[in-house]
Amino acid sequence: MKKTNSQKQVHRASGLLDKFREYKETLNRIQKALESYLEEKRMAFPRFYFLSNDELLEILAKSQDFDAIQRNLKKCFEAIYRLEQPEEGARSVNGMISPEGEKIPFVKGVSTKEEVELWLMKRMKQGKVESETQERNHWLLNQPAQVVATISNLIWTYDTEQAINSMTDDSTALSKHYNLLYESLNGLTALVRGTLTPLQHKVIVALITQDVHARDIVDALTDENVSSISEFSWQQQLRYYMDENDLIIVRQVNAKLNYGYEYLGATTRLMLDDNYWSIEYQIRSSSSWTSRNRKDRIKRRTWPKLWECFVLCSIVQIKIEYKMMGRLFSGLVQQGAWACLDEFNRIDIEVLSVIAQQLLTVRQALIRRDQQFIFVNPDKPINLKEEVGVFITMNPGYAGRTELPDNLKVLFRPVSMMIPDYKLIAEIMLQAEGFEDAKSLSQKMTQLYQLSSQQLSQQDHYDFGMRAVKSVLVMAGALKRADINQPEDAVLIRAMRDSNVPKFLKDDLPLFSALISDLFPTAIIKEVDYGDLQKQIEISLDKMKLQRVPNLITKTIQLFETFNVRFGVMLVGNTNSGKTSCYKCLEMTMSDLRRLNHQDQRYQLVTFLCSKSLSVFPWENYMVK
C-alpha cells in the first residue's frame, strides 16, 4: 500500500489474483494450525470442549488475567461461581464459591503460575480429594450442603438395612426406625423456622425434602413387612454405600454407578423414583434417554437431580449445530459427563441426521468398552470414559418441532413424563418450609388450584400448573419465616392470593375468593399493613403529579409482591390503563427507599433497560459481566 497510494494504482496493479490466493492459503494454514492448537488444549482439559473457540482463546491469551478465566468458569464447572484468591493479584487460588454463596476452602492452595489447563485440572482433582475426606461430624450447619446430603443418604441406607435385617428377631424394627426418622424430621422442621442464614436455610430445606422421601420409603417398607434387603421393595430404592476403598457408590435395582465427587453447591432436591429407574437402566445398558411430554411435566428437572445423586459433570444445551455437537460430544466422552439437550426436536432434520451418526459412534465405542476411539478427527483418537450419558427432552406436537429420524430414534429410550403429583410435592415443600400441618394444607391448596382451573374463565395468562404452585410455596415459606406466630392457613391463603389476584380479571375475583372461603372456612385473614412501602408509593404519586387512586396503589403493591416471587413479570392491559404509571411509580418508590437506607433489602435502586436497543448477544454479555 505504500507504493500504491491511490485507488487507481491499486486497480492497475498486476498479480493481485495470485497474491489473494496466496493470502487465502496462508490464512487457511493459520486457521488449521489454530484449530490443532485449541484441540491439544481441550484434550489436556476436556471441559474446554464446552467453550467456544473465542472463549477458549480469551482464556489462553489472558491466562494471567484471573477475571478473564472467572467469566468462563461456570461453563466448565456448573456449581462454581468463582474461585477465591488469598489476596488480589495472587498467583494461586485457595477456595471456590457457589452461586448460592457457599464457600469451600481448599486444603492446599492451587498455583496458577502454570498453563491454565494444567492448574484447572489440579483444581478439579483437589476438589475431588476434599469431597472424599470431609469431616463427618458437626456436619449439619457447619458443613457444605453436598456433604450433608451425601452423608445423610449413607446413614439412612445403613440404618434402614440394619432395621430390615433385624425384622426376623424384632417385628417392630422398621416401625422403630420410622419413629426415629419422624422425630428427626420434626426437629429439622423446627430448625428451619428459626434464625438461619439464607445458605443454611437452603441446606436444611434440601435435607428435609430428602428426609421426607426417606421417611415415606420406610413407611412403605413397614406396610409391606419387608424382612430382607434382597427384596425388590428395598432394591428398587436409590441407595448409597461406602466400599472397601472408602469410595461412595450408588445402587438402584441392578444398576451401580460411582459417585463422581463433582461439586454441586447448595442445590434443591427432587425425588422421582419411577423416572430414576428408567433412566438408570438405560445408562447401565449403554443407551440414551429421551423424555417427552408437554410443559409442566418436570422433564428438564428430572435428569439434573439424578446427576446430582451421582455428582457427575452436566451440560445443558437447547439448540446446537452439528459441528458444535461434535465438539460437545468430544468433551463429554473424555470427561465422562452427562448432557441434556433440551427441546431437541427443534433442530433441523439435516442436523439431526448427522447427530445420529455421531451418537452411534459413541454408543458403539461404549458397547465395545474401548479405552480410545476415533471420533471427529481421524488422526487423533480420544479417550472414552464409560460414565458419559446423553439425554434429550421434547415437547411433541408443538409448532416448529421436527420428527426425529429413525436412525436417531433407535438410540434413545422414550420415557413419557406424566402429570406430577402436585399434592405430594406441595406437602414436601411446605414441610421443608417449616409448616407443621403440611399434609392438610397441601391437599386444600391443590384442590383450590384444580377448581380454579375448571371454574374460572379461560385466559392465556392464567397458570395453575407446577410453576405457579412452586412460586406460591416459596412465597408461603418466606411469609412463614417472617412471622412464625401467624396461623399456617392464613399464611398459605395470603401467599395464594398475592400470587394469583394480580393476574385475575375482575369477574373472576369473587369466585376465587369464594373458593378460598369454602376450603378454609375457619381461617381469619388479617389486612396486610404495607407501612413504609405504601406511604412511599403515595409520595411517589405526588411527585408524578398523579392522584392517590386506591386501585393504582394496590396494583403497584401487587407488582412489588409479584417481583419477589417471579423472575419475569409482564404488565398486561388496555391503552391508558396505568401500566407505565404503575411500574414507574414502583421504580421511584424502591429507589427512594434505598436512598433513605431502608433496612428492608428488597428495596433497591432500579435501572430501566430498553430491550430493543441491542441484539440478544450483547444483552447476554452484559448480564454475564
C-alpha positions as CSV (number, residue, x, y, z in Angstrom):
1,M,0.0,0.0,0.0
2,K,3.0,2.3,0.4
3,K,3.7,2.0,-3.3
4,T,0.0,2.3,-4.3
5,N,-1.4,5.3,-2.5
6,S,-4.3,5.9,-4.8
7,Q,-7.3,3.7,-5.7
8,K,-6.5,3.8,-9.4
9,Q,-3.0,2.4,-8.8
10,V,-4.4,-0.5,-6.8
11,H,-6.7,-1.4,-9.6
12,R,-3.9,-1.4,-12.1
13,A,-1.5,-3.5,-10.0
14,S,-0.5,-6.8,-11.6
15,G,-0.7,-10.2,-10.0
16,L,-3.4,-9.3,-7.5
17,L,-5.3,-12.6,-8.0
18,D,-2.3,-14.7,-7.3
19,K,-1.5,-12.7,-4.2
20,F,-5.0,-13.1,-2.9
21,R,-4.9,-16.8,-3.5
22,E,-1.6,-17.0,-1.6
23,Y,-3.0,-15.0,1.3
24,K,-6.1,-17.2,1.4
25,E,-3.9,-20.3,1.5
26,T,-1.8,-18.8,4.3
27,L,-4.9,-17.9,6.2
28,N,-6.2,-21.4,5.9
29,R,-2.9,-22.9,7.2
30,I,-3.1,-20.5,10.2
31,Q,-6.7,-21.4,10.8
32,K,-5.9,-25.1,10.7
33,A,-2.9,-24.7,13.0
34,L,-5.0,-22.7,15.4
35,E,-7.7,-25.4,15.4
36,S,-5.0,-28.0,16.1
37,Y,-3.6,-25.9,19.0
38,L,-7.0,-25.5,20.6
39,E,-7.7,-29.2,20.2
40,E,-4.5,-30.0,22.1
41,K,-5.6,-27.7,24.9
42,R,-9.0,-29.3,25.0
43,M,-7.6,-32.8,25.2
44,A,-5.4,-31.7,28.1
45,F,-8.5,-30.3,29.9
46,P,-11.7,-31.8,28.4
47,R,-14.0,-29.2,29.9
48,F,-12.6,-26.7,27.4
49,Y,-14.7,-28.5,24.8
50,F,-17.7,-26.8,26.5
51,L,-16.4,-23.4,25.5
52,S,-16.5,-21.8,22.1
53,N,-13.2,-21.1,20.2
54,D,-13.5,-17.4,21.1
55,E,-14.0,-18.1,24.8
56,L,-11.1,-20.5,24.9
57,L,-8.8,-18.1,23.1
58,E,-9.6,-15.4,25.6
59,I,-8.6,-17.7,28.5
60,L,-5.4,-18.8,26.8
61,A,-4.4,-15.4,25.7
62,K,-5.1,-13.9,29.1
63,S,-4.0,-16.8,31.2
64,Q,-2.6,-14.4,33.8
65,D,-5.8,-12.4,33.8
66,F,-7.8,-14.0,36.6
67,D,-11.0,-12.1,35.7
68,A,-11.0,-13.5,32.1
69,I,-10.9,-17.0,33.5
70,Q,-13.6,-16.3,36.0
71,R,-16.0,-15.1,33.3
72,N,-16.0,-18.5,31.6
73,L,-15.6,-20.7,34.7
74,K,-19.3,-21.5,35.1
75,K,-19.4,-23.1,31.6
76,C,-16.7,-25.6,32.8
77,F,-18.0,-26.1,36.4
78,E,-21.7,-25.7,36.8
79,A,-21.7,-25.1,40.5
80,I,-18.7,-22.8,40.8
81,Y,-19.5,-19.1,40.6
82,R,-15.9,-18.0,41.1
83,L,-12.6,-19.1,42.6
84,E,-11.2,-17.3,45.6
85,Q,-7.7,-15.9,45.8
86,P,-5.9,-15.3,49.1
87,E,-5.4,-11.7,48.0
88,E,-5.9,-9.6,44.9
89,G,-3.3,-10.3,42.3
90,A,-2.1,-13.6,44.0
91,R,-0.9,-16.4,41.7
92,S,-2.9,-19.0,43.5
93,V,-6.4,-20.0,44.4
94,N,-7.4,-21.2,47.9
95,G,-11.2,-21.9,47.6
96,M,-14.3,-21.9,45.5
97,I,-17.7,-20.1,45.9
98,S,-21.0,-21.5,44.6
99,P,-23.8,-19.3,43.0
100,E,-25.6,-19.6,46.4
101,G,-22.7,-18.1,48.2
102,E,-21.3,-21.3,49.8
103,K,-17.5,-21.0,50.3
104,I,-15.4,-24.2,50.2
105,P,-11.7,-23.6,51.2
106,F,-9.1,-25.9,49.6
107,V,-7.0,-27.9,51.9
108,K,-4.0,-26.9,49.8
109,G,-3.8,-23.9,47.6
110,V,-3.5,-24.4,43.8
111,S,-0.9,-22.3,42.0
112,T,-1.9,-20.6,38.8
113,K,1.6,-20.0,37.6
114,E,1.4,-22.9,35.2
115,E,-0.5,-23.1,31.9
116,V,-4.2,-22.6,32.6
117,E,-5.3,-26.1,31.5
118,L,-2.8,-27.7,34.0
119,W,-3.8,-25.7,37.1
120,L,-7.5,-26.1,36.3
121,M,-7.0,-29.8,36.2
122,K,-5.2,-29.7,39.5
123,R,-8.1,-27.7,40.9
124,M,-10.6,-30.3,39.8
125,K,-8.6,-33.1,41.4
126,Q,-8.1,-31.1,44.6
127,G,-11.9,-30.6,44.8
128,K,-12.5,-34.3,44.5
129,V,-10.0,-35.2,47.2
130,E,-11.6,-32.7,49.6
131,S,-15.1,-34.0,48.9
132,E,-13.8,-37.5,49.7
133,T,-12.1,-36.5,53.0
134,Q,-14.5,-34.1,54.6
135,E,-15.1,-34.4,58.3
136,R,-18.3,-36.3,59.1
137,N,-19.1,-34.8,62.5
138,H,-20.7,-31.4,63.1
139,W,-22.0,-31.6,59.6
140,L,-25.4,-30.0,59.6
141,L,-25.0,-26.3,59.7
142,N,-21.2,-26.1,59.6
143,Q,-20.5,-28.4,56.6
144,P,-21.2,-27.9,52.8
145,A,-24.6,-28.8,51.6
146,Q,-23.3,-31.6,49.4
147,V,-21.5,-33.2,52.4
148,V,-24.7,-33.0,54.5
149,A,-26.9,-34.6,51.8
150,T,-24.5,-37.3,50.9
151,I,-23.7,-38.4,54.4
152,S,-27.3,-38.3,55.3
153,N,-28.0,-40.7,52.4
154,L,-25.2,-43.0,53.6
155,I,-26.5,-43.1,57.2
156,W,-30.1,-43.6,56.1
157,T,-29.1,-46.6,53.8
158,Y,-27.1,-48.2,56.6
159,D,-29.7,-47.7,59.3
160,T,-32.6,-48.9,57.1
161,E,-30.7,-52.1,56.2
162,Q,-29.9,-52.7,59.8
163,A,-33.6,-52.3,60.6
164,I,-34.6,-54.7,57.8
165,N,-32.1,-57.3,58.9
166,S,-33.5,-57.1,62.5
167,M,-37.1,-57.8,61.4
168,T,-36.5,-61.6,61.8
169,D,-35.9,-61.1,65.5
170,D,-37.9,-57.9,66.1
171,S,-41.0,-57.4,64.0
172,T,-41.2,-53.7,65.1
173,A,-37.7,-52.8,64.0
174,L,-38.9,-50.9,60.9
175,S,-41.6,-49.2,62.9
176,K,-39.0,-48.0,65.4
177,H,-36.8,-46.8,62.6
178,Y,-39.7,-44.9,61.2
179,N,-40.4,-43.2,64.5
180,L,-36.8,-42.1,64.8
181,L,-36.9,-40.6,61.3
182,Y,-40.2,-38.9,62.1
183,E,-38.7,-37.3,65.3
184,S,-35.6,-36.2,63.3
185,L,-37.8,-34.7,60.7
186,N,-39.8,-32.7,63.2
187,G,-36.5,-31.4,64.6
188,L,-35.4,-30.2,61.2
189,T,-38.8,-28.6,60.6
190,A,-38.4,-26.7,63.9
191,L,-34.9,-25.7,63.0
192,V,-36.0,-24.2,59.6
193,R,-38.4,-21.9,61.5
194,G,-35.5,-20.5,63.5
195,T,-32.9,-17.9,62.6
196,L,-30.9,-19.2,59.7
197,T,-28.8,-17.6,57.1
198,P,-30.1,-17.9,53.5
199,L,-27.4,-20.5,52.8
200,Q,-28.2,-22.5,55.9
201,H,-31.9,-22.4,55.0
202,K,-31.2,-23.9,51.6
203,V,-29.2,-26.7,53.2
204,I,-32.0,-27.5,55.7
205,V,-34.8,-27.3,53.1
206,A,-32.9,-29.7,50.8
207,L,-32.3,-32.1,53.7
208,I,-35.9,-32.0,54.8
209,T,-37.0,-32.8,51.2
210,Q,-34.7,-35.7,51.1
211,D,-35.6,-37.0,54.6
212,V,-39.4,-36.8,53.9
213,H,-38.8,-39.1,51.0
214,A,-36.7,-41.4,53.1
215,R,-39.4,-41.5,55.8
216,D,-42.1,-42.3,53.2
217,I,-40.0,-45.2,51.9
218,V,-39.5,-46.7,55.3
219,D,-43.3,-46.3,55.9
220,A,-44.0,-48.3,52.7
221,L,-41.4,-50.9,53.7
222,T,-43.1,-51.3,57.1
223,D,-46.5,-51.8,55.5
224,E,-45.1,-54.4,53.2
225,N,-43.4,-56.1,56.1
226,V,-40.0,-56.3,54.3
227,S,-37.6,-58.6,56.1
228,S,-34.7,-59.0,53.7
229,I,-32.6,-56.4,51.9
230,S,-32.7,-58.6,48.8
231,E,-36.5,-57.9,48.4
232,F,-37.4,-55.8,45.4
233,S,-39.2,-53.2,47.6
234,W,-35.8,-52.3,49.0
235,Q,-33.6,-53.0,46.0
236,Q,-35.6,-50.5,43.9
237,Q,-34.6,-47.6,46.1
238,L,-31.7,-45.3,45.4
239,R,-29.1,-46.4,48.0
240,Y,-25.7,-45.0,48.9
241,Y,-22.8,-47.2,50.1
242,M,-19.1,-46.8,51.1
243,D,-16.9,-49.5,49.6
244,E,-13.7,-51.0,51.0
245,N,-11.7,-48.2,49.4
246,D,-13.8,-45.5,51.2
247,L,-15.3,-44.5,47.9
248,I,-19.1,-43.9,47.5
249,I,-21.2,-46.0,45.1
250,V,-24.9,-45.6,44.3
251,R,-27.1,-48.6,43.6
252,Q,-30.7,-49.0,42.4
253,V,-32.1,-52.4,41.3
254,N,-29.2,-53.9,39.4
255,A,-27.6,-50.6,38.4
256,K,-24.4,-49.5,40.0
257,L,-22.8,-46.1,39.5
258,N,-19.8,-44.5,41.1
259,Y,-20.2,-41.2,42.9
260,G,-18.5,-38.6,40.8
261,Y,-17.4,-36.1,43.5
262,E,-18.4,-33.1,41.3
263,Y,-19.0,-30.1,43.5
264,L,-22.8,-29.2,43.4
265,G,-23.2,-26.2,45.7
266,A,-26.3,-25.7,47.8
267,T,-28.9,-27.2,45.4
268,T,-32.6,-28.2,45.9
269,R,-33.8,-31.8,45.8
270,L,-36.3,-33.7,43.6
271,M,-37.3,-37.3,44.3
272,L,-38.9,-39.3,41.4
273,D,-38.3,-43.0,41.8
274,D,-40.1,-44.3,38.7
275,N,-38.2,-41.9,36.4
276,Y,-34.9,-42.7,38.0
277,W,-35.3,-46.4,37.5
278,S,-35.9,-45.9,33.7
279,I,-33.0,-43.5,33.3
280,E,-30.5,-45.7,35.2
281,Y,-31.4,-48.8,33.3
282,Q,-30.6,-47.0,30.1
283,I,-27.3,-45.8,31.5
284,R,-26.4,-49.3,32.5
285,S,-27.2,-50.7,29.0
286,S,-25.0,-48.0,27.3
287,S,-28.1,-46.4,25.8
288,S,-29.5,-42.9,25.9
289,W,-32.7,-41.5,27.2
290,T,-35.4,-39.2,25.9
291,S,-38.2,-37.5,27.9
292,R,-41.2,-36.4,26.1
293,N,-44.5,-34.7,27.0
294,R,-45.9,-31.2,27.3
295,K,-44.9,-28.4,29.6
296,D,-45.2,-28.7,33.4
297,R,-44.2,-32.4,33.3
298,I,-40.9,-31.6,35.1
299,K,-38.9,-33.3,32.3
300,R,-35.9,-31.0,32.5
301,R,-36.0,-31.0,36.3
302,T,-35.6,-34.8,36.5
303,W,-32.2,-35.5,34.9
304,P,-30.2,-32.8,36.6
305,K,-31.5,-34.0,40.0
306,L,-30.5,-37.5,39.1
307,W,-27.0,-36.5,38.1
308,E,-26.7,-34.6,41.4
309,C,-27.3,-38.0,43.1
310,F,-24.2,-39.3,41.3
311,V,-22.4,-35.9,41.2
312,L,-21.2,-36.0,37.6
313,C,-20.5,-33.0,35.5
314,S,-23.5,-31.9,33.4
315,I,-24.0,-29.6,30.5
316,V,-27.3,-28.2,29.1
317,Q,-27.8,-27.1,25.5
318,I,-31.0,-26.1,23.8
319,K,-30.3,-25.7,20.1
320,I,-27.0,-26.5,18.5
321,E,-25.3,-27.2,15.1
322,Y,-23.6,-30.5,14.2
323,K,-20.1,-29.1,14.3
324,M,-20.6,-27.7,17.8
325,M,-22.3,-31.0,18.7
326,G,-19.2,-33.0,17.6
327,R,-17.1,-30.8,19.9
328,L,-19.5,-31.1,22.7
329,F,-19.6,-34.9,22.4
330,S,-15.8,-35.0,22.4
331,G,-15.7,-33.2,25.7
332,L,-18.5,-35.4,27.2
333,V,-16.8,-38.7,26.4
334,Q,-13.4,-37.6,27.6
335,Q,-14.8,-36.0,30.8
336,G,-17.3,-38.7,31.5
337,A,-20.1,-36.1,31.8
338,W,-23.8,-36.1,31.2
339,A,-25.6,-33.8,28.8
340,C,-29.2,-32.9,28.4
341,L,-30.3,-31.5,25.0
342,D,-33.4,-29.6,25.8
343,E,-36.2,-29.1,23.2
344,F,-34.2,-31.4,21.0
345,N,-36.8,-31.7,18.3
346,R,-36.4,-28.0,17.4
347,I,-33.2,-28.9,15.5
348,D,-33.4,-29.2,11.7
349,I,-33.8,-32.7,10.2
350,E,-30.5,-32.4,8.3
351,V,-28.6,-31.6,11.5
352,L,-30.3,-34.4,13.4
353,S,-29.2,-37.0,10.9
354,V,-25.5,-36.0,11.4
355,I,-26.0,-36.0,15.2
356,A,-27.5,-39.6,14.9
357,Q,-24.2,-40.8,13.3
358,Q,-22.1,-39.1,16.0
359,L,-24.2,-40.7,18.8
360,L,-24.0,-44.1,17.1
361,T,-20.2,-43.9,17.0
362,V,-20.1,-43.1,20.7
363,R,-22.5,-45.8,21.6
364,Q,-20.7,-48.5,19.6
365,A,-17.4,-47.5,21.4
366,L,-19.2,-47.8,24.8
367,I,-20.6,-51.3,23.8
368,R,-17.1,-52.4,22.8
369,R,-15.7,-50.9,26.0
370,D,-13.0,-49.1,24.1
371,Q,-10.4,-47.1,26.0
372,Q,-9.9,-44.9,23.0
373,F,-11.8,-44.4,19.7
374,I,-11.8,-42.3,16.6
375,F,-14.5,-39.7,16.7
376,V,-14.3,-36.3,14.8
377,N,-10.7,-36.2,13.9
378,P,-9.4,-39.4,12.2
379,D,-5.8,-38.5,13.1
380,K,-6.4,-38.1,16.8
381,P,-8.2,-40.8,18.8
382,I,-9.8,-39.6,22.0
383,N,-10.2,-41.2,25.5
384,L,-13.5,-42.7,26.4
385,K,-15.0,-42.7,29.9
386,E,-17.9,-45.0,30.3
387,E,-19.8,-42.7,32.7
388,V,-20.8,-40.5,29.7
389,G,-24.6,-40.1,29.2
390,V,-26.8,-38.2,26.7
391,F,-30.4,-37.2,27.4
392,I,-32.9,-35.2,25.4
393,T,-36.3,-33.7,26.2
394,M,-39.1,-32.9,23.7
395,N,-42.5,-31.3,23.5
396,P,-44.2,-33.3,20.7
397,G,-47.0,-31.7,18.7
398,Y,-45.8,-28.1,19.2
399,A,-45.3,-25.8,16.2
400,G,-41.8,-25.7,14.7
401,R,-40.9,-29.1,16.0
402,T,-39.2,-31.8,13.9
403,E,-39.9,-35.5,13.9
404,L,-36.8,-37.4,14.9
405,P,-35.3,-39.6,12.1
406,D,-35.5,-43.3,12.6
407,N,-31.7,-43.7,12.9
408,L,-31.8,-41.4,15.9
409,K,-34.9,-42.8,17.5
410,V,-33.4,-46.2,17.9
411,L,-30.6,-44.7,20.0
412,F,-32.9,-43.3,22.7
413,R,-35.4,-45.0,25.0
414,P,-38.5,-42.8,25.3
415,V,-39.9,-42.1,28.7
416,S,-43.2,-40.2,28.9
417,M,-43.4,-37.8,31.9
418,M,-46.9,-37.7,33.3
419,I,-48.6,-35.0,35.4
420,P,-46.6,-34.7,38.7
421,D,-48.3,-35.4,42.0
422,Y,-49.0,-31.7,43.0
423,K,-50.2,-32.7,46.4
424,L,-47.1,-34.7,47.3
425,I,-44.8,-32.0,46.0
426,A,-46.7,-29.3,47.9
427,E,-46.7,-31.3,51.1
428,I,-42.9,-31.9,51.0
429,M,-42.2,-28.2,50.1
430,L,-44.5,-26.9,52.9
431,Q,-42.9,-29.2,55.4
432,A,-39.5,-28.1,54.2
433,E,-40.5,-24.5,54.7
434,G,-41.5,-25.2,58.4
435,F,-45.2,-25.9,58.1
436,E,-46.5,-28.4,60.7
437,D,-49.9,-29.1,59.1
438,A,-48.3,-29.6,55.7
439,K,-50.5,-32.7,54.7
440,S,-53.8,-30.9,55.2
441,L,-52.7,-27.6,53.7
442,S,-51.2,-29.2,50.6
443,Q,-54.5,-31.1,49.9
444,K,-56.5,-27.9,50.2
445,M,-54.1,-26.0,48.0
446,T,-54.1,-28.5,45.2
447,Q,-57.8,-28.7,45.3
448,L,-58.1,-24.9,45.1
449,Y,-55.9,-24.8,42.0
450,Q,-57.8,-27.7,40.4
451,L,-61.2,-26.0,41.0
452,S,-59.8,-22.6,39.8
453,S,-58.6,-24.1,36.5
454,Q,-62.0,-25.6,36.0
455,Q,-64.4,-22.8,37.1
456,L,-62.5,-19.6,36.4
457,S,-62.6,-18.1,32.9
458,Q,-60.1,-19.5,30.4
459,Q,-57.3,-16.9,29.9
460,D,-53.9,-17.2,28.2
461,H,-52.1,-15.7,31.1
462,Y,-53.8,-17.8,33.8
463,D,-51.4,-20.5,35.1
464,F,-52.4,-23.2,37.6
465,G,-49.6,-25.6,36.8
466,M,-46.5,-26.7,38.7
467,R,-44.6,-23.5,38.2
468,A,-47.4,-21.5,39.8
469,V,-47.7,-23.9,42.6
470,K,-44.0,-23.7,43.4
471,S,-44.0,-19.9,43.4
472,V,-46.8,-19.9,45.9
473,L,-45.0,-22.4,48.1
474,V,-41.8,-20.3,48.0
475,M,-43.8,-17.2,49.0
476,A,-45.6,-19.1,51.8
477,G,-42.2,-20.1,53.2
478,A,-40.9,-16.6,53.2
479,L,-44.1,-15.3,54.9
480,K,-43.9,-18.1,57.5
481,R,-40.3,-17.2,58.4
482,A,-41.2,-13.6,58.6
483,D,-43.9,-14.3,61.3
484,I,-43.7,-17.7,62.8
485,N,-46.7,-17.0,65.1
486,Q,-49.1,-16.4,62.3
487,P,-51.6,-19.2,61.7
488,E,-50.4,-21.5,58.9
489,D,-53.6,-21.5,57.0
490,A,-53.6,-17.7,56.9
491,V,-50.0,-17.7,55.7
492,L,-50.9,-20.0,52.8
493,I,-54.0,-18.1,51.9
494,R,-52.1,-14.8,51.7
495,A,-49.5,-16.4,49.5
496,M,-52.1,-17.8,47.1
497,R,-53.9,-14.5,47.0
498,D,-50.8,-12.4,46.5
499,S,-49.6,-14.7,43.7
500,N,-52.9,-15.0,41.8
501,V,-55.1,-12.0,42.5
502,P,-52.9,-9.5,40.4
503,K,-53.5,-11.5,37.2
504,F,-57.2,-12.3,37.6
505,L,-59.9,-10.5,35.7
506,K,-62.5,-8.5,37.6
507,D,-65.2,-11.1,37.1
508,D,-63.0,-14.0,38.4
509,L,-62.0,-12.4,41.7
510,P,-65.3,-13.1,43.6
511,L,-65.3,-16.7,42.5
512,F,-61.7,-17.2,43.6
513,S,-62.4,-15.6,47.0
514,A,-65.5,-17.9,47.4
515,L,-63.4,-21.0,46.6
516,I,-60.9,-19.9,49.3
517,S,-63.7,-19.4,51.8
518,D,-65.1,-22.9,51.1
519,L,-61.8,-24.6,51.5
520,F,-60.7,-22.6,54.5
521,P,-63.9,-21.8,56.4
522,T,-62.3,-21.1,59.8
523,A,-59.3,-19.1,58.6
524,I,-59.1,-15.5,59.7
525,I,-57.4,-13.3,57.2
526,K,-56.0,-10.0,58.5
527,E,-55.4,-7.0,56.3
528,V,-51.7,-6.6,55.5
529,D,-50.1,-3.4,56.6
530,Y,-47.5,-2.4,54.0
531,G,-46.3,0.5,56.1
532,D,-43.4,2.4,54.6
533,L,-44.0,0.9,51.1
534,Q,-47.5,2.3,50.8
535,K,-46.5,5.7,52.3
536,Q,-43.7,6.0,49.8
537,I,-45.9,5.0,46.9
538,E,-48.3,7.8,47.8
539,I,-45.3,10.2,48.0
540,S,-44.1,9.0,44.5
541,L,-47.6,9.5,43.1
542,D,-47.5,13.1,44.4
543,K,-44.1,13.6,42.7
544,M,-45.5,12.2,39.4
545,K,-48.5,14.7,39.7
546,L,-50.9,11.8,39.9
547,Q,-53.9,11.3,42.2
548,R,-53.7,8.7,45.0
549,V,-56.2,6.4,43.4
550,P,-56.6,3.3,45.6
551,N,-56.6,0.9,42.6
552,L,-53.3,2.2,41.3
553,I,-51.7,2.0,44.8
554,T,-53.0,-1.6,45.1
555,K,-51.6,-2.6,41.7
556,T,-48.2,-1.1,42.5
557,I,-48.0,-3.1,45.7
558,Q,-49.1,-6.2,43.8
559,L,-46.4,-5.6,41.2
560,F,-43.8,-5.4,44.0
561,E,-45.1,-8.6,45.6
562,T,-45.0,-10.4,42.3
563,F,-41.4,-9.4,41.7
564,N,-40.5,-11.0,44.9
565,V,-41.5,-14.5,43.7
566,R,-41.3,-14.3,39.9
567,F,-38.1,-13.8,37.9
568,G,-40.0,-12.2,35.0
569,V,-43.2,-10.1,35.2
570,M,-45.4,-8.8,32.4
571,L,-47.8,-5.9,32.7
572,V,-50.9,-6.5,30.5
573,G,-53.8,-4.1,30.0
574,N,-55.5,-1.7,27.6
575,T,-54.1,1.6,26.5
576,N,-54.2,4.3,29.2
577,S,-55.0,1.7,31.9
578,G,-52.0,2.8,34.0
579,K,-49.3,0.2,33.2
580,T,-46.5,2.7,32.7
581,S,-47.5,4.8,35.7
582,C,-47.6,1.6,37.8
583,Y,-44.0,0.5,37.1
584,K,-42.6,4.0,37.1
585,C,-44.2,4.6,40.5
586,L,-42.7,1.4,41.8
587,E,-39.3,2.3,40.4
588,M,-39.3,5.7,42.1
589,T,-40.6,4.2,45.3
590,M,-37.9,1.5,45.6
591,S,-35.1,3.8,44.6
592,D,-36.2,6.4,47.1
593,L,-36.4,3.9,49.9
594,R,-32.9,2.6,49.1
595,R,-31.6,6.2,49.1
596,L,-33.1,6.6,52.6
597,N,-31.2,3.4,53.6
598,H,-34.3,1.4,54.4
599,Q,-33.5,-1.8,56.4
600,D,-35.6,-3.9,54.0
601,Q,-33.1,-5.2,51.4
602,R,-35.8,-5.8,48.9
603,Y,-35.9,-2.1,48.2
604,Q,-33.0,-1.4,45.7
605,L,-32.1,1.1,43.1
606,V,-33.9,0.3,39.8
607,T,-32.4,0.8,36.3
608,F,-34.5,0.6,33.1
609,L,-33.1,-1.2,30.1
610,C,-34.6,-0.9,26.6
611,S,-34.8,-4.4,25.2
612,K,-34.9,-3.2,21.6
613,S,-31.7,-1.1,21.7
614,L,-29.4,-4.1,21.3
615,S,-29.5,-7.6,19.9
616,V,-29.6,-10.7,22.0
617,F,-25.9,-11.4,22.2
618,P,-24.8,-8.0,23.7
619,W,-27.5,-8.4,26.3
620,E,-26.2,-11.8,27.2
621,N,-22.7,-10.4,27.5
622,Y,-24.0,-7.5,29.6
623,M,-25.7,-9.9,32.0
624,V,-22.6,-12.1,32.3
625,K,-20.4,-9.1,33.2
